[in-house]
């Protein structure tokens, strides 16, 4: 293990990796049976750019030049993510706020995530749903899903994000599709954050009422990805990478991108995330693009996990860089962050926030989790509390931006 992998020195990585028989490891670049392979060169372009990214070469002059441009290039984006940009963070934040105002005004869109199952077949050592982690598992019935949705809708929410663990056996595509059909009875906008699918399966979910798909690549470092994902479908790096493109081919309106900041070098991962979205939109101009900006959080059975070298200033830098590079993209800040950080980021550069969040299974209606949570949240405020807080700082909460005719 290299010295720079300091995050894992205080984690469960050593004992889990040591206990796992290396002969069980499959090639992370090799597609497994049933996985759709599409003809696209975006993967190679993103990987090449990430590998070549030397953020130490950028200077204050490069950052100022990026700020001066009305449209930022990929190289401008790289400069805005570099260490040279940190001393200019206030100027960058002001520029990002101008772009935010231009495209979104004072609006902040609300949504709530709903976890309907936490069974998982993957062996991802940093995740609370890890198949080797001893947690309470649950998969909600149709009646329980309806109860959860009714409880969420009663708070005034009009957008929901449906999540599962990555288990095709315990939460198959049909099960997810039926949940999405139910969601259409209560919400105007429905998203999913589930295991990657083939294009025809995304088409099926679109027909069930899904508007957008979010997939976290976790890290764009191929070697670190293989080190972190020891088994399961998620181990296949390129299949996960191409999930958003398959979703767009499957008629989805929007796609979301994210790296889990803190798993690896966050600057390179943020660069790769932005370029992934940028190149995909050039190929599919109609696509609605969204970014999430999660930092690593503690999980069950491992309270030592902390984000690696991603402090609040660095998080602000990443969010502002996304806003300046793709000013029309939606940017969400996770409930992993505290209320103060989330509210300030909404005021500066982000435009979408989750409210009334619980990452466990079945807690919205029963007030008691049937299954354990994926990670710890920091902002546990209700929708009304966040609504009132944003009004106080001059922002306008919006439950839905879509009108269906």
Protein Blocks (a to p, Z undefined) as FASTA:
>chain_A
ZZklmmmmmccklmmmmmpcfklpccfkbccehiacdddfklmmmmmmmmmmcfklpcfk
lmmmmmmpmbdcfklmmmmmpmklmmmmmmmmmmmmmmmmmmnomadcddddddfbfcdf
bdcfkbfklmkbccddddddfklmmmmmmmmmmnopabdcddddddfklmcfklmmmmmm
mmmmmpmbdcdddddddfklmmmmmmnopabdcddehiacfklmmmmmmgdjklpmmlmm
mmmmmmmmnopabdcddddehjbcfklmmmmmmmmmmmmmmmmmmbccddddddddddeh
iakbccehiafklmmmmmmmmmmmmmmbccdddfkbcfklmmmmmmmmpcbdcehiafbe
hklmnopafbdcfbdcfblcdfklmmmmmmmnopacdfbfcdcZZ
